[in-house]
Amino acid sequence: MDENSRARTWQTWSMAGACLAVDLFALVFINAAGAGGWRVAVLVLSTAVADLALAGPPKHAELVAVLRAGVVVLVPLLLRQPYLFEIPITPGQMVAGYRAGAWLPFPAALRALGALAGAVLGYALVRGGWWLDHLWAAGFIALGIAFVPWMVGRSNTSQLAHLSRLELMAERRAAAVARAVAEERSAIARDLHDVISHHVSAISMHAGVARMELAGGPGSAARRSVSQVEAASRSAMADLRRLLDVLHGQDPSPDRRQPGLGDIDELLDRVRAAGPPVHLTVAGDLGRLPAALDLAAYRILQEALTNALRHGDGGQVTVALGRADGDLALDVANTLGAPPRRDCASPGRGLAGVRQRVALHGGAFRCGPSADGRGWRLAVRLPVEDEA
């Protein structure tokens, strides 16, 4: 039995024991005449059986209600004494009515309600006096005493059933959304594979053929450019495969490791091969960076260098990396071939992606042209969490 089951069992038996204790105390209190012998023994035994049965399975709730109804009538028959304040209602009787309303199907619950109401009416007939003189009032009181706990149980069960239906609907809706997202991711992955990978593979193949067919030695400019196109297309295919793994919900293969700042030399060599000189400055010990931050810094630098290639005039690109005061600082500056057509206030997709990566890691980001409009600078600070 697990902890929840033990807790429920303890609560159920505590409730039944409390009802029994109060009902037996009421019997002692109303037995003012001091009746003894078999009458009291029968009442004590029947009360104990009816109240302890409250801890039984829900399927027996109708039988328990009938037992409690019998005890209600037995008290005036055997003791010849009224209930407290002449109201034939006890804790065990109310709990029995609640259980019948809450747990039983409607026909069985209605029968249990009839038994409990009939017991109060039977008490009125046995007591006589005012009860018989006002029989209509006795009937109304009998129905009310039985109906209130019964209806509370019925209402609570309906509310719980409604909440359960809402939770089930929410779970189904969440599952449907998750399936739709997975299907959309699969469709995107399929399109990337079928279209982009085809073209990138073709670029790599044709670049390789061109490199072998080009005249001139290995150091010629044409051969170097074509070699860089071939290398860049292979890197693009590797990144594309990693992206496809993510979209398919798979863990990237060990041979498809995500890039990081440890691969910065290879990245800078590719940029240098395309033309502009790149000067790198590293201040401080970069140390071991969290994998997500390492990847984010690499992608930000990659985007900054791509923009320098696209919009620069071929002049020197300076890259400064440093780690101080718990932050990773990245600064990229280059000269411009023409005034920029947009700034950081209205960025393109690349700068928007940089801004999102920086925001994800709680960093700071700024970029823009120099005062004379002939240069561009991108500066990023990313907080480095202590892995320990």
Disulfide bonds with the S-S distance in Angstrom:
Cys344-Cys367 1.41
